[in-house]
């Protein structure tokens, strides 16, 4: 088992294509579609692989689409632990409109996951040996309890592993109630965790510091989309602003950022360096169409162009 373990409860096959113009009631010729494995934890593992690292991905897969998802995962050379699911694995579609440069993302709903299936995921995580980082990323399908990330946080603590969570809503709240190593909320998600509808810019630092001081997490990386990210630790706070680039797709940018952060800290980098590299990875992912995720050569070049400011 690799020292980085990713968990995806709602994986998918990502299909991306392009059309000249989206028109109703027309049969539109599309570009040859690109098919890639998807879902938060799978994408994090893919990003780490692209950067030269290794991670094991745990995920459920069912039906014909599940078999094809496994094929796509194997094709990318990922180490995987597949949980057999009774229901079909979902598919997502991304369409790029050439005339306008707009991107349309169609996310299909997840099928119900049965108790025996999510319990098997917990059992596989519990049985993993020598794991140092456990990453749970993405949404939850119907049938999975809201406290599943909290249960994983307890397993991570028992294994003395660093637990990283990238999700939203109640599942994220349950995880922080146990205490985790790192969370990556956006401003809306951070507001939810603090019990507020929205946060003013002058409130962000205090809210983050309060969460860290209370033991809910050790590090908070606030995702700011194209504006970069904020990092809060017990002793420091930084902002990271990416360089201007031509954005072709935002699909997988967040997962690429998490992958970059994990790749860096697993190789002994500081949290400051890791988040700077994560922002570079997320930015590089936006420069490619579809769900290609980050590119190591581009990310390495962008790293020194990310502006870092102490808050």
C-alpha positions as CSV (number, residue, x, y, z in Angstrom):
1,X,0.0,0.0,0.0
2,X,1.3,3.5,-0.9
3,X,1.8,6.0,1.9
4,X,-1.0,8.2,0.3
5,X,-4.5,6.7,0.2
6,X,-7.4,8.5,-1.5
7,X,-11.1,7.7,-1.1
8,X,-13.9,8.4,-3.5
9,X,-17.5,7.5,-2.6
10,X,-19.0,8.9,-5.8
11,X,-16.6,8.2,-8.8
12,X,-17.6,8.7,-12.4
13,X,-16.4,8.6,-16.0
14,X,-15.8,12.1,-17.2
15,X,-16.6,12.6,-20.9
16,X,-15.5,15.8,-22.6
17,X,-16.1,17.1,-26.1
18,X,-16.6,20.3,-28.0
19,X,-19.1,21.7,-30.5
20,X,-19.0,24.8,-32.7
21,X,-22.2,26.1,-31.1
22,X,-24.9,24.7,-28.8
23,X,-28.3,25.0,-30.5
24,X,-31.6,23.5,-29.4
25,X,-33.4,20.9,-31.5
26,X,-30.4,20.4,-33.7
27,X,-28.2,17.3,-34.3
28,X,-24.8,18.8,-33.4
29,X,-21.5,17.3,-34.6
30,X,-19.1,16.9,-31.7
31,X,-15.4,16.5,-31.5
32,X,-14.1,13.0,-30.7
33,X,-14.8,12.7,-26.9
34,X,-12.1,12.2,-24.3
35,X,-13.0,9.7,-21.6
36,X,-11.2,9.9,-18.3
37,X,-11.7,8.4,-14.8
38,X,-13.2,11.0,-12.4
39,X,-14.3,11.7,-8.9
40,X,-12.5,13.7,-6.2
41,X,-10.2,11.1,-4.7
42,X,-9.5,9.4,-8.0
43,X,-8.5,12.8,-9.5
44,X,-6.3,13.5,-6.6
45,X,-4.5,10.2,-7.1
46,X,-4.2,10.9,-10.8
47,X,-2.7,14.3,-10.1
48,X,-0.2,12.9,-7.8
49,X,0.7,10.3,-10.4
50,X,1.2,13.0,-13.0
51,X,3.6,14.8,-10.7
52,X,5.7,11.7,-10.3
53,X,4.3,10.4,-7.0
54,X,2.2,7.4,-6.1
55,X,-1.2,7.0,-4.4
56,X,-3.6,4.2,-3.9
57,X,-7.3,5.0,-4.8
58,X,-10.2,3.3,-3.1
59,X,-13.5,3.6,-4.8
60,X,-16.7,1.7,-5.6
61,X,-17.5,0.6,-9.2
62,X,-20.6,-1.1,-10.6
63,X,-22.2,-2.2,-13.8
64,X,-20.8,-1.8,-17.3
65,X,-19.7,1.8,-16.6
66,X,-17.9,0.6,-13.5
67,X,-15.9,-1.9,-15.5
68,X,-15.0,0.8,-18.0
69,X,-14.0,3.1,-15.1
70,X,-11.7,0.3,-13.9
71,X,-10.2,0.1,-17.3
72,X,-9.5,3.8,-17.4
73,X,-7.9,3.8,-14.0
74,X,-5.7,0.9,-15.0
75,X,-4.8,2.6,-18.2
76,X,-3.4,5.5,-16.2
77,X,-1.3,3.2,-14.1
78,X,-3.0,3.9,-10.8
79,X,-2.9,1.5,-7.9
80,X,-6.5,0.9,-6.9
81,X,-8.7,-1.0,-4.4
82,X,-12.1,-1.5,-6.1
83,X,-15.3,-2.1,-4.1
84,X,-17.9,-4.0,-6.1
85,X,-21.1,-1.9,-6.2
86,X,-24.5,-3.2,-7.2
87,X,-25.5,0.0,-9.0
88,X,-24.1,1.5,-12.2
89,X,-21.2,4.0,-11.9
90,X,-22.3,7.5,-13.1
91,X,-21.0,9.5,-16.0
92,X,-20.5,13.3,-16.3
93,X,-20.3,15.3,-19.5
94,X,-18.4,18.5,-20.3
95,X,-19.1,20.4,-23.5
96,X,-16.9,23.2,-24.7
97,X,-18.7,25.7,-27.1
98,X,-16.1,26.9,-29.6
99,X,-17.8,30.1,-30.7
100,X,-18.1,31.5,-27.3
101,X,-15.4,29.8,-25.3
102,X,-18.0,28.8,-22.7
103,X,-17.9,25.5,-20.9
104,X,-21.1,23.5,-20.0
105,X,-20.7,20.9,-17.2
106,X,-23.4,18.3,-16.9
107,X,-23.1,16.3,-13.6
108,X,-25.2,13.2,-13.4
109,X,-26.7,12.1,-10.1
110,X,-25.0,9.3,-8.1
111,X,-26.7,5.9,-7.7
112,X,-27.5,4.7,-4.2
113,X,-24.7,3.1,-2.3
114,X,-25.5,0.2,0.0
115,X,-24.4,-0.1,3.6
116,X,-22.3,-3.2,2.9
117,X,-20.4,-1.2,0.2
118,X,-19.5,1.8,2.3
119,X,-18.7,-0.4,5.3
120,X,-16.3,-2.3,3.1
121,X,-14.5,1.0,2.2
122,X,-14.1,1.7,5.9
123,X,-12.8,-1.8,6.4
124,X,-10.2,-1.4,3.6
125,X,-9.0,1.9,5.0
126,X,-8.7,0.3,8.5
127,X,-6.7,-2.6,7.1
128,X,-4.3,-0.4,5.1
129,X,-0.7,-0.6,6.4
130,X,2.0,2.1,6.6
131,X,-0.3,4.8,5.2
132,X,0.8,8.3,6.2
133,X,-1.8,10.4,4.4
134,X,-5.5,9.6,3.9
135,X,-7.5,11.8,1.5
136,X,-11.3,11.8,1.3
137,X,-12.5,14.0,-1.5
138,X,-15.8,14.6,-3.3
139,X,-19.5,14.3,-2.6
140,X,-21.5,11.5,-1.1
141,X,-24.0,9.3,-2.9
142,X,-27.4,8.5,-1.4
143,X,-27.2,5.8,1.2
144,X,-23.9,6.9,2.7
145,X,-24.2,8.5,6.3
146,X,-23.4,12.1,6.7
147,X,-20.8,11.3,9.4
148,X,-18.7,9.0,7.1
149,X,-15.8,11.5,7.0
150,X,-16.0,11.7,10.8
151,X,-15.7,7.9,10.9
152,X,-12.7,8.1,8.6
153,X,-11.1,10.8,10.7
154,X,-11.3,8.5,13.7
155,X,-9.6,5.7,11.7
156,X,-6.9,8.1,10.5
157,X,-6.2,9.1,14.2
158,X,-5.9,5.4,15.2
159,X,-3.4,4.9,12.4
160,X,-1.5,8.1,13.2
161,X,-2.1,9.2,9.6
162,X,-2.7,12.7,8.4
163,X,-6.4,13.1,7.2
164,X,-7.2,15.5,4.4
165,X,-10.8,16.3,3.6
166,X,-12.1,18.1,0.5
167,X,-15.9,18.1,0.6
168,X,-18.7,20.4,1.8
169,X,-21.8,20.7,4.0
170,X,-22.6,18.3,6.9
171,X,-20.0,15.7,5.9
172,X,-17.2,18.3,6.2
173,X,-18.6,19.5,9.6
174,X,-18.6,15.9,11.0
175,X,-15.0,15.5,10.0
176,X,-13.9,18.7,11.7
177,X,-15.7,17.7,14.9
178,X,-13.3,14.8,15.2
179,X,-10.3,16.8,14.0
180,X,-8.3,16.5,10.8
181,X,-4.9,17.5,9.4
182,X,-6.2,19.7,6.5
183,X,-9.4,21.0,5.0
184,X,-9.8,22.9,1.7
185,X,-13.1,24.9,1.9
186,X,-14.1,27.7,-0.3
187,X,-15.5,30.9,1.3
188,X,-19.1,29.6,1.3
189,X,-18.1,26.3,2.9
190,X,-15.9,28.1,5.5
191,X,-18.9,30.3,6.4
192,X,-21.1,27.2,6.8
193,X,-18.5,25.7,9.2
194,X,-18.6,28.9,11.2
195,X,-22.4,29.0,11.4
196,X,-22.7,32.1,9.2
197,X,-24.4,32.7,5.8
198,X,-21.4,34.6,4.5
199,X,-18.1,35.9,5.6
200,X,-16.6,39.4,5.2
201,X,-13.0,39.5,4.1
202,X,-11.9,40.8,7.5
203,X,-13.5,37.8,9.3
204,X,-11.7,35.0,7.4
205,X,-8.5,35.0,9.3
206,X,-10.2,35.0,12.8
207,X,-12.6,32.3,11.9
208,X,-9.8,30.1,10.5
209,X,-7.6,30.7,13.5
210,X,-10.5,29.9,15.9
211,X,-11.1,26.5,14.1
212,X,-7.4,25.6,14.4
213,X,-7.2,26.7,18.0
214,X,-10.3,24.5,18.9
215,X,-8.6,21.4,17.4
216,X,-11.0,21.1,14.4
217,X,-8.1,21.0,12.0
218,X,-4.4,21.7,11.9
219,X,-4.4,23.6,8.5
220,X,-7.0,25.4,6.4
221,X,-6.5,26.1,2.7
222,X,-9.3,28.4,1.6
223,X,-9.8,28.0,-2.1
224,X,-10.4,31.3,-4.0
225,X,-10.8,29.9,-7.5
226,X,-8.9,31.9,-10.0
227,X,-7.7,34.3,-7.3
228,X,-5.6,31.5,-5.7
229,X,-5.8,30.4,-2.1
230,X,-5.3,31.4,1.5
231,X,-3.3,29.2,4.0
232,X,-3.9,29.3,7.8
233,X,-1.9,27.3,10.3
234,X,-1.5,27.6,14.0
235,X,1.4,30.0,13.6
236,X,1.1,31.7,10.2
237,X,-1.2,32.9,7.4
238,X,-0.4,33.4,3.7
239,X,-2.2,34.4,0.5
240,X,-1.2,32.8,-2.8
241,X,-2.0,34.5,-6.1
242,X,-1.5,32.6,-9.4
243,X,-0.2,34.2,-12.5
244,X,-2.6,35.2,-15.3
245,X,-3.1,32.3,-17.8
246,X,-5.5,31.4,-20.5
247,X,-8.2,29.3,-18.9
248,X,-9.5,26.4,-21.1
249,X,-11.2,24.3,-18.4
250,X,-11.7,24.5,-14.6
251,X,-12.6,20.8,-14.3
252,X,-10.3,19.1,-11.9
253,X,-8.4,22.3,-10.9
254,X,-9.3,21.8,-7.2
255,X,-8.3,18.2,-7.2
256,X,-5.0,19.1,-8.9
257,X,-4.4,21.6,-6.1
258,X,-5.0,19.0,-3.5
259,X,-2.8,16.6,-5.4
260,X,0.0,19.1,-5.6
261,X,-0.2,19.9,-1.9
262,X,-0.1,16.2,-1.0
263,X,2.8,15.5,-3.3
264,X,4.8,18.3,-1.8
265,X,4.2,17.6,1.9
266,X,4.8,13.9,1.4
267,X,8.2,14.9,0.0
268,X,9.0,16.9,3.1
269,X,8.0,20.4,1.9
270,X,6.6,23.0,4.3
271,X,2.9,23.8,4.3
272,X,3.8,27.2,2.7
273,X,5.7,25.6,-0.1
274,X,3.1,22.8,-0.5
275,X,0.2,25.3,-1.0
276,X,2.3,27.4,-3.3
277,X,2.9,24.3,-5.4
278,X,-0.7,23.2,-5.1
279,X,-1.8,26.6,-6.5
280,X,0.6,26.1,-9.4
281,X,-0.8,22.7,-10.1
282,X,-4.4,23.9,-10.0
283,X,-3.5,26.8,-12.3
284,X,-1.8,24.4,-14.8
285,X,-4.9,22.2,-14.8
286,X,-7.0,25.2,-16.1
287,X,-4.7,25.6,-19.1
288,X,-5.8,22.3,-20.6
289,X,-9.2,21.2,-22.0
290,X,-11.3,18.4,-20.5
291,X,-10.1,16.8,-17.3
292,X,-6.4,16.4,-18.0
293,X,-5.6,17.8,-14.6
294,X,-2.2,19.3,-13.8
295,X,1.0,19.1,-15.9
296,X,4.2,18.7,-13.9
297,X,6.4,20.7,-16.4
298,X,3.9,23.6,-16.4
299,X,3.3,23.5,-12.7
300,X,7.1,23.5,-11.9
301,X,7.4,26.6,-14.1
302,X,4.4,28.3,-12.6
303,X,5.6,27.7,-9.0
304,X,8.0,30.7,-8.8
305,X,5.4,32.9,-10.5
306,X,2.8,32.3,-7.7
307,X,2.8,35.5,-5.6
308,X,3.1,34.7,-1.8
309,X,2.2,37.3,0.8
310,X,2.1,36.9,4.6
311,X,-1.2,38.0,6.1
